[in-house]
Amino acid sequence: MAYSGALVEVLKRELRSRGVTYAQVARKLNLSEASVKRMFSRKNFTLKRLDQICQLTHAEFSDLARALFQEENLVSQLTLEQEREIVSDKKLFLAAVCALNHVGFEQITGIYDISRAECIQLLTRLDRLGFIQLLPNNRIKLLVSRNFSWLPDGPIQRFFNRQAHNEYFRSRFDRPGEFQLVVNGMLSKISSAAIVSRLKRLAREFSDLHNDDLRLPLTERSAMSLLIAIRHWELQAFAELRRKRIVTHTGS
């Protein structure tokens, strides 16, 4: 089930990359668009339907399986030591983020005050770390998966909390494409788990859109950061007003 579900995800990405819509899939299968969406959501396909959808993308089933195999062998997280090395060097960190955003060698040296020789050195270090593969003509091949993330409470997340966090929130979030919302409430464990699940889906959608937009020139894309968080929390000023619990001891 896990394998077939992952295969469907590869198929969905293939459809997006080819610009094939659910409506087109519905016409091909002689189904309603709602039925197609439900089929993808439930990851419930017959081999015949899978083959028909592959025809829309001009791909073979073996192509999907090969893409899935390659993706499963990519890195989803770095080690603690790898993150420490990356975050310890500002330019190396920049090169890693550029690689994650599929910014190429010529663009890095054109946008930032980094010489070609220095950029090659930085990319070579990332290659040694297993983060990328530096190909001939300074082409960059990412070796991390589409769901790659930094280590929870790792060196890079701690860097963000220590330095970038304040920079990030030093904004009114009122420019086009920006949005901030703070919602307070009291939820049960079940409701909290449901929200977390939806936030994870949103993060995957952000990643999917990021990969879809890689086809666009760099001039039509801009660096965006999505921060998703939910936690047990009460404003300290409120917490200080809570009544202190009185602990009583009974003797035998």
C-alpha positions as a Markdown table, in Angstrom:
| # | Residue | x | y | z |
|---|---|---|---|---|
| 1 | Met | 0.0 | 0.0 | 0.0 |
| 2 | Ala | 2.8 | 2.4 | 0.9 |
| 3 | Tyr | 4.5 | 1.7 | -2.4 |
| 4 | Ser | 1.4 | 2.2 | -4.5 |
| 5 | Gly | 0.6 | 5.4 | -2.6 |
| 6 | Ala | 4.0 | 6.7 | -3.3 |
| 7 | Leu | 3.7 | 5.7 | -7.0 |
| 8 | Val | 0.4 | 7.7 | -7.2 |
| 9 | Glu | 2.2 | 10.8 | -5.8 |
| 10 | Val | 4.9 | 10.4 | -8.5 |
| 11 | Leu | 2.1 | 10.2 | -11.1 |
| 12 | Lys | 0.4 | 13.4 | -9.7 |
| 13 | Arg | 3.7 | 15.3 | -10.0 |
| 14 | Glu | 4.2 | 14.0 | -13.5 |
| 15 | Leu | 0.7 | 15.3 | -14.5 |
| 16 | Arg | 1.5 | 18.7 | -13.0 |
| 17 | Ser | 4.8 | 19.0 | -14.7 |
| 18 | Arg | 3.1 | 18.2 | -18.0 |
| 19 | Gly | 0.3 | 20.7 | -17.3 |
| 20 | Val | -2.3 | 17.9 | -17.4 |
| 21 | Thr | -5.4 | 18.7 | -15.3 |
| 22 | Tyr | -7.9 | 16.5 | -13.5 |
| 23 | Ala | -10.5 | 17.6 | -16.1 |
| 24 | Gln | -8.4 | 16.2 | -18.9 |
| 25 | Val | -7.9 | 13.0 | -17.0 |
| 26 | Ala | -11.6 | 12.8 | -16.4 |
| 27 | Arg | -12.3 | 13.1 | -20.2 |
| 28 | Lys | -9.7 | 10.4 | -20.9 |
| 29 | Leu | -11.3 | 8.0 | -18.4 |
| 30 | Asn | -14.8 | 9.0 | -19.2 |
| 31 | Leu | -15.4 | 9.9 | -15.6 |
| 32 | Ser | -16.5 | 13.0 | -13.7 |
| 33 | Glu | -13.8 | 15.3 | -12.4 |
| 34 | Ala | -15.0 | 14.7 | -8.9 |
| 35 | Ser | -14.6 | 10.9 | -9.4 |
| 36 | Val | -11.0 | 11.5 | -10.6 |
| 37 | Lys | -10.2 | 13.7 | -7.6 |
| 38 | Arg | -11.6 | 11.0 | -5.3 |
| 39 | Met | -9.6 | 8.3 | -7.0 |
| 40 | Phe | -6.4 | 10.2 | -6.6 |
| 41 | Ser | -7.3 | 11.1 | -3.0 |
| 42 | Arg | -7.9 | 7.5 | -2.1 |
| 43 | Lys | -5.0 | 6.3 | -4.3 |
| 44 | Asn | -7.3 | 3.7 | -5.7 |
| 45 | Phe | -6.4 | 2.7 | -9.3 |
| 46 | Thr | -6.8 | -0.3 | -11.6 |
| 47 | Leu | -3.8 | -1.1 | -13.8 |
| 48 | Lys | -5.9 | -0.2 | -16.8 |
| 49 | Arg | -6.7 | 3.3 | -15.5 |
| 50 | Leu | -3.1 | 3.8 | -14.5 |
| 51 | Asp | -1.9 | 2.9 | -18.0 |
| 52 | Gln | -4.5 | 5.3 | -19.5 |
| 53 | Ile | -3.3 | 8.2 | -17.4 |
| 54 | Cys | 0.3 | 7.4 | -18.2 |
| 55 | Gln | -0.7 | 7.8 | -21.9 |
| 56 | Leu | -1.6 | 11.4 | -21.1 |
| 57 | Thr | 1.8 | 12.2 | -19.8 |
| 58 | His | 3.6 | 10.2 | -22.6 |
| 59 | Ala | 5.2 | 8.1 | -19.8 |
| 60 | Glu | 5.5 | 4.4 | -19.3 |
| 61 | Phe | 4.7 | 2.7 | -16.0 |
| 62 | Ser | 8.4 | 1.8 | -15.8 |
| 63 | Asp | 9.3 | 5.5 | -15.9 |
| 64 | Leu | 7.2 | 6.1 | -12.8 |
| 65 | Ala | 8.7 | 3.2 | -11.0 |
| 66 | Arg | 12.2 | 4.4 | -11.9 |
| 67 | Ala | 11.4 | 7.9 | -10.7 |
| 68 | Leu | 10.1 | 6.5 | -7.5 |
| 69 | Phe | 13.2 | 4.4 | -6.9 |
| 70 | Gln | 15.4 | 7.4 | -7.5 |
| 71 | Glu | 13.4 | 9.5 | -5.1 |
| 72 | Glu | 13.5 | 6.9 | -2.4 |
| 73 | Asn | 17.3 | 6.9 | -2.6 |
| 74 | Leu | 17.5 | 10.6 | -2.0 |
| 75 | Val | 18.3 | 12.2 | 1.4 |
| 76 | Ser | 15.3 | 13.6 | 3.4 |
| 77 | Gln | 17.5 | 15.0 | 6.2 |
| 78 | Leu | 21.1 | 15.7 | 6.8 |
| 79 | Thr | 23.1 | 14.5 | 9.8 |
| 80 | Leu | 23.9 | 16.8 | 12.7 |
| 81 | Glu | 27.5 | 17.1 | 11.6 |
| 82 | Gln | 26.5 | 18.0 | 8.0 |
| 83 | Glu | 24.1 | 20.8 | 9.2 |
| 84 | Arg | 26.8 | 22.1 | 11.6 |
| 85 | Glu | 29.3 | 22.5 | 8.7 |
| 86 | Ile | 26.7 | 24.2 | 6.4 |
| 87 | Val | 25.5 | 26.7 | 9.0 |
| 88 | Ser | 29.0 | 27.5 | 10.2 |
| 89 | Asp | 29.9 | 29.2 | 6.9 |
| 90 | Lys | 27.5 | 31.9 | 5.7 |
| 91 | Lys | 28.5 | 31.5 | 2.0 |
| 92 | Leu | 28.2 | 27.7 | 2.2 |
| 93 | Phe | 24.8 | 28.1 | 3.7 |
| 94 | Leu | 23.8 | 30.5 | 0.9 |
| 95 | Ala | 25.0 | 28.0 | -1.7 |
| 96 | Ala | 23.0 | 25.2 | -0.1 |
| 97 | Val | 19.8 | 27.3 | 0.0 |
| 98 | Cys | 20.4 | 28.4 | -3.6 |
| 99 | Ala | 20.8 | 24.7 | -4.6 |
| 100 | Leu | 17.6 | 23.8 | -2.8 |
| 101 | Asn | 15.8 | 26.5 | -4.8 |
| 102 | His | 17.4 | 25.3 | -8.1 |
| 103 | Val | 19.3 | 28.5 | -8.5 |
| 104 | Gly | 22.1 | 27.6 | -10.9 |
| 105 | Phe | 25.8 | 28.4 | -10.9 |
| 106 | Glu | 25.7 | 31.4 | -13.2 |
| 107 | Gln | 22.8 | 32.9 | -11.3 |
| 108 | Ile | 24.6 | 32.5 | -8.0 |
| 109 | Thr | 27.7 | 34.2 | -9.2 |
| 110 | Gly | 25.6 | 36.8 | -11.0 |
| 111 | Ile | 23.4 | 37.7 | -8.1 |
| 112 | Tyr | 25.8 | 37.4 | -5.1 |
| 113 | Asp | 29.3 | 38.7 | -4.5 |
| 114 | Ile | 30.9 | 35.3 | -4.9 |
| 115 | Ser | 33.5 | 34.7 | -7.6 |
| 116 | Arg | 33.3 | 31.7 | -9.9 |
| 117 | Ala | 36.3 | 30.0 | -8.3 |
| 118 | Glu | 34.8 | 30.5 | -4.8 |
| 119 | Cys | 31.4 | 29.2 | -5.9 |
| 120 | Ile | 33.0 | 26.1 | -7.3 |
| 121 | Gln | 34.8 | 25.6 | -4.0 |
| 122 | Leu | 31.5 | 26.0 | -2.1 |
| 123 | Leu | 29.6 | 23.6 | -4.4 |
| 124 | Thr | 32.5 | 21.1 | -4.1 |
| 125 | Arg | 32.0 | 21.1 | -0.4 |
| 126 | Leu | 28.3 | 20.5 | -0.8 |
| 127 | Asp | 29.1 | 17.7 | -3.1 |
| 128 | Arg | 31.5 | 16.2 | -0.5 |
| 129 | Leu | 28.7 | 16.5 | 2.1 |
| 130 | Gly | 26.3 | 14.5 | -0.2 |
| 131 | Phe | 24.0 | 17.4 | -0.5 |
| 132 | Ile | 24.5 | 17.9 | -4.3 |
| 133 | Gln | 26.4 | 16.4 | -7.1 |
| 134 | Leu | 28.5 | 18.9 | -9.0 |
| 135 | Leu | 28.3 | 17.9 | -12.7 |
| 136 | Pro | 30.4 | 19.0 | -15.7 |
| 137 | Asn | 30.0 | 22.7 | -16.7 |
| 138 | Asn | 29.1 | 23.5 | -13.1 |
| 139 | Arg | 25.6 | 22.1 | -13.3 |
| 140 | Ile | 24.1 | 21.3 | -9.9 |
| 141 | Lys | 22.1 | 18.1 | -9.2 |
| 142 | Leu | 20.3 | 18.0 | -5.9 |
| 143 | Leu | 20.7 | 14.8 | -3.9 |
| 144 | Val | 17.9 | 15.5 | -1.4 |
| 145 | Ser | 14.2 | 14.5 | -1.7 |
| 146 | Arg | 11.2 | 16.6 | -2.5 |
| 147 | Asn | 10.2 | 16.4 | 1.2 |
| 148 | Phe | 13.6 | 17.4 | 2.5 |
| 149 | Ser | 13.6 | 19.2 | 5.8 |
| 150 | Trp | 16.2 | 20.5 | 8.2 |
| 151 | Leu | 16.6 | 18.6 | 11.5 |
| 152 | Pro | 14.1 | 19.5 | 14.2 |
| 153 | Asp | 15.9 | 21.6 | 16.7 |
| 154 | Gly | 19.1 | 21.1 | 14.7 |
| 155 | Pro | 21.8 | 23.6 | 14.0 |
| 156 | Ile | 19.9 | 25.3 | 11.1 |
| 157 | Gln | 16.6 | 25.5 | 13.0 |
| 158 | Arg | 18.5 | 26.9 | 16.0 |
| 159 | Phe | 20.1 | 29.4 | 13.7 |
| 160 | Phe | 16.7 | 30.5 | 12.5 |
| 161 | Asn | 15.3 | 30.7 | 16.1 |
| 162 | Arg | 18.3 | 32.7 | 17.2 |
| 163 | Gln | 18.8 | 35.1 | 14.3 |
| 164 | Ala | 16.4 | 34.8 | 11.4 |
| 165 | His | 13.2 | 34.5 | 13.5 |
| 166 | Asn | 13.3 | 38.2 | 14.5 |
| 167 | Glu | 14.1 | 39.2 | 10.9 |
| 168 | Tyr | 11.3 | 37.2 | 9.6 |
| 169 | Phe | 8.7 | 38.8 | 11.8 |
| 170 | Arg | 10.0 | 42.3 | 11.3 |
| 171 | Ser | 7.3 | 42.8 | 8.7 |
| 172 | Arg | 3.7 | 44.0 | 8.5 |
| 173 | Phe | 2.9 | 41.1 | 6.1 |
| 174 | Asp | 0.8 | 43.5 | 4.0 |
| 175 | Arg | 2.6 | 43.1 | 0.6 |
| 176 | Pro | 1.1 | 41.1 | -2.2 |
| 177 | Gly | 1.4 | 37.4 | -1.5 |
| 178 | Glu | 2.0 | 37.9 | 2.2 |
| 179 | Phe | -0.3 | 36.9 | 5.0 |
| 180 | Gln | -0.2 | 36.5 | 8.7 |
| 181 | Leu | -2.9 | 35.2 | 11.0 |
| 182 | Val | -2.8 | 34.4 | 14.7 |
| 183 | Val | -5.7 | 32.2 | 16.0 |
| 184 | Asn | -6.3 | 31.3 | 19.6 |
| 185 | Gly | -8.5 | 28.5 | 20.9 |
| 186 | Met | -8.8 | 25.5 | 23.0 |
| 187 | Leu | -8.7 | 22.1 | 21.2 |
| 188 | Ser | -9.0 | 18.5 | 22.2 |
| 189 | Lys | -6.1 | 16.1 | 21.3 |
| 190 | Ile | -8.2 | 14.8 | 18.4 |
| 191 | Ser | -8.8 | 18.2 | 17.0 |
| 192 | Ser | -5.1 | 19.2 | 17.5 |
| 193 | Ala | -4.0 | 16.1 | 15.6 |
| 194 | Ala | -6.4 | 17.0 | 12.7 |
| 195 | Ile | -5.0 | 20.5 | 12.5 |
| 196 | Val | -1.4 | 19.2 | 12.4 |
| 197 | Ser | -2.4 | 16.8 | 9.6 |
| 198 | Arg | -3.8 | 19.6 | 7.6 |
| 199 | Leu | -0.7 | 21.8 | 8.2 |
| 200 | Lys | 1.5 | 19.0 | 6.9 |
| 201 | Arg | -0.7 | 18.8 | 3.8 |
| 202 | Leu | -0.2 | 22.5 | 3.3 |
| 203 | Ala | 3.5 | 22.1 | 3.6 |
| 204 | Arg | 3.5 | 19.4 | 0.9 |
| 205 | Glu | 1.4 | 21.7 | -1.3 |
| 206 | Phe | 3.9 | 24.5 | -0.9 |
| 207 | Ser | 6.7 | 22.0 | -1.9 |
| 208 | Asp | 4.7 | 20.8 | -4.9 |
| 209 | Leu | 4.0 | 24.4 | -6.1 |
| 210 | His | 7.7 | 25.2 | -5.6 |
| 211 | Asn | 8.6 | 22.3 | -7.8 |
| 212 | Asp | 6.0 | 23.2 | -10.4 |
| 213 | Asp | 7.4 | 26.8 | -10.7 |
| 214 | Leu | 10.9 | 25.6 | -11.4 |
| 215 | Arg | 9.9 | 25.6 | -15.0 |
| 216 | Leu | 9.6 | 29.4 | -14.8 |
| 217 | Pro | 12.6 | 31.7 | -15.3 |
| 218 | Leu | 14.2 | 33.1 | -12.1 |
| 219 | Thr | 12.9 | 36.6 | -12.9 |
| 220 | Glu | 9.3 | 35.3 | -12.4 |
| 221 | Arg | 10.0 | 33.7 | -9.1 |
| 222 | Ser | 10.9 | 35.2 | -5.7 |
| 223 | Ala | 12.1 | 33.7 | -2.4 |
| 224 | Met | 9.2 | 32.9 | -0.2 |
| 225 | Ser | 9.3 | 31.4 | 3.3 |
| 226 | Leu | 6.3 | 29.6 | 4.8 |
| 227 | Leu | 6.3 | 29.2 | 8.6 |
| 228 | Ile | 3.8 | 26.7 | 10.0 |
| 229 | Ala | 3.5 | 26.3 | 13.7 |
| 230 | Ile | 1.1 | 25.1 | 16.4 |
| 231 | Arg | 1.9 | 24.5 | 20.0 |
| 232 | His | 0.7 | 24.5 | 23.6 |
| 233 | Trp | 1.1 | 28.1 | 24.6 |
| 234 | Glu | -0.3 | 30.8 | 26.8 |
| 235 | Leu | 0.9 | 34.4 | 26.9 |
| 236 | Gln | 3.3 | 34.8 | 29.8 |
| 237 | Ala | 1.4 | 37.8 | 31.1 |
| 238 | Phe | -1.7 | 35.6 | 31.3 |
| 239 | Ala | 0.2 | 32.7 | 32.9 |
| 240 | Glu | 1.4 | 34.9 | 35.6 |
| 241 | Leu | -2.2 | 35.6 | 36.6 |
| 242 | Arg | -3.0 | 32.0 | 37.2 |
| 243 | Arg | -3.9 | 31.0 | 40.7 |
| 244 | Lys | -1.1 | 29.1 | 42.3 |
| 245 | Arg | -2.0 | 25.5 | 43.2 |
| 246 | Ile | -2.0 | 24.7 | 46.9 |
| 247 | Val | -0.4 | 21.4 | 47.6 |
| 248 | Thr | -1.6 | 19.7 | 50.7 |
| 249 | His | 0.1 | 16.9 | 52.5 |
| 250 | Thr | -1.7 | 14.3 | 54.6 |
| 251 | Gly | 0.1 | 12.3 | 57.2 |
| 252 | Ser | -0.6 | 8.8 | 58.2 |
